């Protein structure tokens, strides 16, 4: 059984430091920065984590877009799958998405 969780937020922080902090904390699979046709910075970060207690693999995709010089739009999509119904009921994907949403850069 698999489930998905999605949230959007505006981060009070410039694009580059937000990308670097989230990539360092959650980008253990893949990350890429690029510009759209208007040279607006965007990024994608992909991470994964295994929740041993639930025997569930969880992945997170973070999509970043520069909004202004001091704000960055973030879309967080997490996905979890496990062998039992309880793997989804206990929602490790929500836990993972909230770790991203409430992340505070220790630097």
C-alpha positions as CSV (number, residue, x, y, z in Angstrom):
1,X,0.0,0.0,0.0
2,X,1.3,3.5,-0.9
3,X,0.3,7.0,0.1
4,X,1.2,10.5,-1.0
5,X,1.3,13.8,1.0
6,X,1.8,17.2,-0.6
7,X,2.2,20.7,0.8
8,X,3.2,24.2,-0.5
9,X,4.8,27.0,1.5
10,X,6.7,30.2,1.1
11,X,10.1,30.2,2.8
12,X,11.4,33.5,4.2
13,X,14.9,33.1,2.7
14,X,16.8,33.7,-0.5
15,X,16.7,31.0,-3.1
16,X,20.4,29.9,-3.0
17,X,20.8,29.4,0.8
18,X,17.4,27.7,1.0
19,X,18.5,25.3,-1.8
20,X,21.8,24.6,-0.2
21,X,20.4,23.9,3.3
22,X,17.5,21.7,2.0
23,X,19.8,19.9,-0.4
24,X,22.4,19.2,2.4
25,X,19.6,17.9,4.7
26,X,17.4,16.0,2.3
27,X,19.1,15.6,-1.1
28,X,20.6,12.2,-0.6
29,X,19.4,10.9,-4.0
30,X,19.5,13.8,-6.5
31,X,19.4,17.6,-6.8
32,X,19.5,20.0,-9.7
33,X,19.3,23.8,-10.1
34,X,18.2,25.3,-13.4
35,X,16.6,28.5,-14.8
36,X,13.3,28.7,-16.6
37,X,12.9,30.7,-19.9
38,X,12.8,34.0,-17.9
39,X,16.0,33.1,-16.0
40,X,14.0,32.5,-12.8
41,X,15.9,30.1,-10.6
42,X,14.3,26.7,-9.8
43,X,15.5,23.5,-8.3
44,X,14.5,20.0,-7.6
45,X,15.7,17.9,-4.6
46,X,15.0,14.2,-4.2
47,X,15.6,12.3,-1.0
48,X,14.6,9.0,0.6
49,X,14.5,7.5,4.0
50,X,13.7,4.1,5.4
51,X,11.4,3.9,8.4
52,X,12.5,0.7,10.1
53,X,9.6,0.6,12.6
54,X,7.0,0.7,9.8
55,X,9.2,-1.2,7.3
56,X,8.4,1.6,4.9
57,X,10.5,3.4,2.2
58,X,9.7,7.1,2.0
59,X,10.7,9.5,-0.7
60,X,10.5,13.3,-0.8
61,X,10.6,15.6,-3.8
62,X,11.2,19.3,-3.0
63,X,10.6,21.8,-5.8
64,X,11.9,25.3,-5.2
65,X,11.2,28.5,-7.1
66,X,12.6,32.0,-6.4
67,X,9.7,34.3,-5.6
68,X,11.7,37.5,-4.7
69,X,15.2,38.3,-3.4
70,X,14.2,37.1,0.1
71,X,11.4,34.5,-0.5
72,X,11.4,31.1,-2.1
73,X,8.3,29.0,-2.9
74,X,8.6,25.3,-1.9
75,X,6.4,22.4,-2.9
76,X,7.0,19.2,-0.9
77,X,5.7,15.9,-2.2
78,X,6.3,12.8,-0.1
79,X,5.5,9.2,-0.9
80,X,5.6,6.1,1.2
81,X,5.0,2.5,0.6
82,X,5.1,-0.5,2.9
83,X,3.9,-4.1,3.0
84,X,1.0,-3.5,5.4
85,X,-2.0,-1.3,5.9
86,X,-0.4,0.1,9.1
87,X,2.6,1.4,7.1
88,X,0.3,3.9,5.6
89,X,-2.0,4.5,8.6
90,X,1.0,5.6,10.7
91,X,2.0,8.0,7.8
92,X,5.8,8.0,7.6
93,X,5.4,10.2,4.5
94,X,3.7,12.9,6.6
95,X,6.5,12.7,9.1
96,X,9.0,13.1,6.3
97,X,7.2,16.0,4.7
98,X,6.9,17.8,8.0
99,X,10.6,17.3,8.6
100,X,11.2,19.3,5.4
101,X,8.5,21.9,6.2
102,X,9.7,22.6,9.7
103,X,13.4,22.2,8.9
104,X,15.7,24.9,10.5
105,X,19.1,25.3,9.0
106,X,21.6,24.7,11.9
107,X,24.2,27.1,10.2
